[in-house]
Amino acid sequence: MPTEILMPALSPTMEEGTLAKWLVKEGDAVSAGDLLAEIETDKATMEFEAVDEGTIGRILIPEGTESVKVNSPIAVILAEGESEADIGSAVAVAGTAPPESVAEVMPPAPAAAEPAPATSVPPAVSPISPEGNRVFASPLARRIAADRGIDLSQVKGSGPKGRIVKADVESAPALPVAPPAAPVPDAPGGEAIKAMFEDREFEEVPLDGMRKIIAARLGEAKQTIPHFYLRRDIRLDDLLGFRSQANRQLEARGVKLSVNDFIIKACALALQTVPEANAVWAGDRIIKLKPSDVAVAVAVEGGLFTPVLRDAHLKTLSTLSTEMKELAALARDRKLAPHQYQGGSFAISNLGMFGIKNFDAVINPPHGSILAVGAGEKAPVVNDDGELAVATVMSVTLSVDHRVIDGALGAEFLSAVKTNLENPIGMLA
């Protein structure tokens, strides 16, 4: 029986993707590990490999197609001895959308037949059954079950390996219908808002995957995370002097330290000094991390990425500087791999280079906090001896998830960051 290739989930937040480019064509022989396609996720453009061997029998989704749902079929692989006729006539109808699952246009396998070959991506899975077993169902079957109120754990599947398909849910009894919830007034839709500006000149900008995810995640963050904010002013004069001296010595190695490199190091060490603040919210628990994995916001066209510097407390300033530059370059080219932007308990967002004096950053879940960094500016200060002087002062704001970090703990962590930045030589110990 032909094997369907499904749109893979290439990142934790991916619900749909763009099939940017096919690297194979119909009739090509492929083996496990061969590159099949380039897929644009909400984070990056990534290559997708085959896990089965065979011949590409049919490409169901043409390259350039946007908003392809995860787990929907994108192509069909034929095993040795199979032909295009085995794919099913419904797929071959020109000009029609591909079926939700190629398996649903084929007759169910006889009971005594050999098990069907595994799909190139694990089949769509519905919720766990009461017995703790996973329930396998096609995307179309799951949608029909949701619409009709059918409990998939009570449905016997007739598809390959017991997978539940369309015919199974169409003949299954529905659950009792619950009374409808009270209607919630809808926010004005896109067309309604567009109509407000019909007499003005404007341009519509469609949302790409990145912008959709940013909107969803940050909207969720502000609605569900109880933010509070802590602010400190940090004197940078000693740091700037030490940085100039270090850069003179590092010039021959092609390394140039930025103020942001010192901020990364200072925060990484502060997470070790105040380990209770090195934590994330996990729904029903708090997870405390041992290493200091620091995420740093990088602006790219159309959005931002937060690559993660792992074990930042153990790395030298020059290593952090080089690694950060490499990750920022990958982010701007949208070439970051998932392990390069996932994780971390804490993030830094620096807008000082744009002249922003101070701002409040939004926490990126599940992080417990994020430090917003403003520009260093000359300002009048009162020295320890009570005399008025001029110093370079940088304003920072720590946004904190109150579910993870309480006020006094957040203040202790921010104080450790300030101490490290105002005593930069101590960060080399």
Phi, psi and omega in degrees: 000133180303151181254129179273139173263125183256151174300120184278158170268104186264359174210159184299332183261001186286123173247336176207163181212173177253127177278090190292317186201133171275134178258001176227168176227166180301134182098347180286139173274136180229153175236163178303130181099346177291145178284130181258317188200163169254128185237129177271121175262188176290348184246323189198171171263123187232153178271143184245125185258152174284147174246352177239164173250154181158204180239137176293107183274325181203130171265116186271330182242117180290154179294148184093354181286128180263164173056045174275120184292143174301139179076007173269145185295137177241342178196171180230134176255135177258133175278172180301131180092349178266154181231174181300331180296336180285346184292324182118136186294332183296325181290331187278353182291118184293140173081003178252155179291147178296150178296160181300326177211129179300329181298336184279350176257007177250152177293148177300147180292139177301157184299326184269003184288159175294149178303142178292151179296150180292149177285163183291339176229143180308138183297160180301142184239132176270181182301164181291140178286165180302332179280357179092005180268146176286144179251118182267128180210150177287158178304320180295317179298320179295321179295315180297318180298318179295319181294325186261359180069042182259132177278108184295335180292346179259005183256134177270125183274142179250001180278185180303132179058030178079015180293137180280128181240180186307312184299327182294315183283334179293335181258002183271149179288144179274156175284159175303139184279125178284151178298143183296144177288157178299134183296142176255128180304132180281145171289154180305133179281175183301318182292323179294318179292321178301321182296333179295336185246022185296338179265009180241153177281131180206170177232133176272131179245109179295149181277128173272178184301320181297312183294325177298316181291319178300315180298316182292313185289319181285328172298317177297318183299313183288335180276329189249341182261122177284090180287143159221165194230137177236136186234140175218151170258137184236129178277131187252000189301314179295320180295317181295321178293317179294322179298316180299317179295316181296320181293328176296322180283332183269353185302320181295335180269001180074022181251133176228113182284140174255165175300325181297327177298319178293322180296318178300311181297318181298318180290320179299317179290324179296326177294333175280324179292322180240075187296338179295338179274352180272068191214158179230158177271129182237037174080287181250012180198167173251134178252120179261125181271149175274309180281161174265097176257107190255123176271143181230124181290133178235121180284133175229169180298123177087002180167213179206157173239160175232077175299151187249127174268104184282144179053042184296334180290339182265352187262149177287164178299319181293323177293316178300318181298313181294316181295321180295319178296320180293317180293321179296321178295318177296321180297316182292333176270001183056046181243012179293134173278155183308320182291348180270348178232000177267149173095196185085154178249353193206150180224160177236132174235114186246114176248014181299326181294346177263007178083008179285125184285313176201158179197170178248120180271153178269132180295136178264103184298144012265016182307151178272341181196166176213139181257121175266124186247127178260185183282147171279126183227149174293132182210152176288137179224162175254119181289171180299333180274006177088002181270149179280135181214175177247134180220161173272118187242134177244130179265132177233150177230125177262115172272130189233138172277111186292344176289336185255317188232126177277170186302311182295322179293318177298320178295321178295318179296314181295326176296322178293322176298314180298316179300316180296317182288328181275351176228069190297329180297329179296339179284351179270350184290000000 
